[in-house]
């Protein structure tokens, strides 16, 4: 007779952080941030298109410094850490090692910062749209 094997539903098998050792676009977090960047840029274009009689250079500056620049900066810093890995100065770390924990914190901080800056710009743009609707009445 066959023996019943216990099913492991939640396995505690930690894996090392590999975000900085491959393309950032292989991370679901970074892909979400890329989609948010595109959505914020398209939202800005739609806002300017709908209210083209007004001057919106301050919103463009806010978009560039709050959304686009942090995204560019994140790609630049990701490439710097990846170059250190490819040159062998940062080897791939075992799970839960101090360097692996540091890389995990850097990954989370970078991606959460990008997501928060995109969300803040989206809230700002939504506030402007609602303000415009209020003044159109």
C-alpha positions in Angstrom: 0.0 0.0 0.0 1.1 3.6 -0.6 1.9 5.8 2.3 0.5 9.2 2.6 3.1 11.9 2.4 2.6 15.1 4.4 2.0 18.1 2.1 4.2 21.1 2.8 2.0 24.1 2.2 4.2 26.8 3.5 7.8 25.9 3.2 10.3 27.9 5.1 13.0 27.8 2.4 14.5 31.3 2.2 15.9 32.3 -1.1 18.6 34.9 -1.6 17.8 38.3 -3.1 18.7 38.3 -6.8 17.1 41.7 -7.8 20.5 43.4 -8.3 22.1 40.4 -10.0 19.8 40.4 -13.1 17.7 42.9 -15.1 15.4 45.0 -13.0 12.6 44.2 -15.4 12.6 40.6 -14.1 11.3 41.8 -10.8 7.5 42.1 -10.5 7.9 45.1 -8.1 10.0 47.0 -10.7 7.6 46.1 -13.5 4.7 47.5 -11.4 6.7 50.7 -10.9 7.4 50.9 -14.6 3.6 50.6 -15.3 3.0 53.3 -12.7 5.5 55.6 -14.4 3.9 55.1 -17.8 0.4 55.7 -16.3 1.5 58.9 -14.5 3.1 60.2 -17.8 -0.1 59.4 -19.8 -2.2 60.9 -17.0 -0.2 64.1 -17.2 -0.6 64.2 -21.0 -4.4 63.6 -20.7 -4.7 66.3 -18.1 -2.8 68.8 -20.2 -4.8 67.8 -23.3 -8.2 68.3 -21.5 -7.2 71.7 -20.0 -4.9 73.0 -22.7 -5.8 76.6 -22.2 -3.9 76.7 -18.9 -0.2 76.7 -18.2 1.0 73.5 -16.6 4.8 73.8 -16.6 4.8 73.5 -12.8 3.1 70.1 -13.0 5.6 68.9 -15.6 8.4 70.0 -13.3 6.7 68.1 -10.5 6.4 65.0 -12.8 10.0 65.1 -13.8 11.4 65.6 -10.3 9.0 63.4 -8.4 8.4 60.5 -10.7 10.8 60.4 -13.7 14.0 61.4 -11.9 13.7 58.8 -9.1 13.0 56.1 -11.7 16.1 57.1 -13.7 18.1 57.3 -10.4 16.9 53.8 -9.4 18.0 52.3 -12.8 21.4 54.0 -12.4 22.0 52.7 -8.9 20.8 49.2 -9.9 23.3 49.2 -12.7 26.1 50.2 -10.3 25.3 47.4 -7.9 25.0 44.9 -10.8 28.4 46.0 -12.1 29.9 45.2 -8.7 28.3 41.8 -8.9 29.5 41.1 -12.4 33.0 42.2 -11.5 33.0 39.7 -8.6 33.2 42.4 -5.8 29.8 41.3 -4.5 29.3 37.5 -4.7 25.9 36.0 -4.7 25.0 35.6 -1.0 23.4 32.8 0.9 19.9 33.5 2.3 19.7 35.6 5.4 23.4 36.6 5.3 24.1 40.2 6.3 24.9 41.3 2.7 21.7 39.5 1.5 19.7 41.3 4.1 21.2 44.6 3.1 20.4 43.9 -0.6 16.8 43.0 0.3 16.5 46.3 2.3 17.9 48.2 -0.7 15.5 46.4 -3.1 12.5 47.1 -0.9 13.4 50.7 -0.2 14.0 51.5 -3.9 10.9 49.9 -5.1 8.7 51.3 -2.3 10.1 54.8 -2.9 9.3 54.6 -6.6 5.8 53.4 -5.8 5.2 56.1 -3.2 6.5 58.9 -5.4 4.2 57.8 -8.3 1.2 57.5 -5.9 1.8 61.0 -4.6 1.9 62.4 -8.1 -1.3 60.6 -8.9 -3.0 61.9 -5.9 -1.8 65.4 -6.7 -3.1 65.1 -10.3 -6.4 63.8 -9.1 -6.7 66.7 -6.7 -6.1 69.1 -9.6 -8.7 67.3 -11.7 -11.3 67.5 -8.9 -10.5 71.1 -8.3 -11.0 71.9 -11.9 -14.4 70.1 -11.9 -15.4 72.1 -8.8 -14.5 75.4 -10.6 -16.3 74.4 -13.8 -19.7 74.4 -12.1 
